[in-house]
């Protein structure tokens, strides 16, 4: 996805590439979405996006991390080359 997030994406569930819900979009800022994640799923989000850095309480998703958007969900992809 290269388009910025819109207010239509608010409260939309976010799934990893395996189809597991990892959070819900709570806020947006152009091409960044801020996720509300359930306890224990932050590590899944980090693994989905191939993040290896320090842990942070805020989970952000960039539009470039999105594989598919439908009326019911946002699905992420994992680019292992990043």
Secondary structure as UniProt FT lines:
FT   HELIX           7..9
FT   TURN            10..11
FT   STRAND          13..15
FT   TURN            17..18
FT   STRAND          21..29
FT   TURN            30..31
FT   STRAND          32..36
FT   TURN            39..40
FT   HELIX           42..48
FT   TURN            49..50
FT   STRAND          59..62
FT   HELIX           63..65
FT   STRAND          66..69
FT   STRAND          73..76
FT   TURN            80..81
//
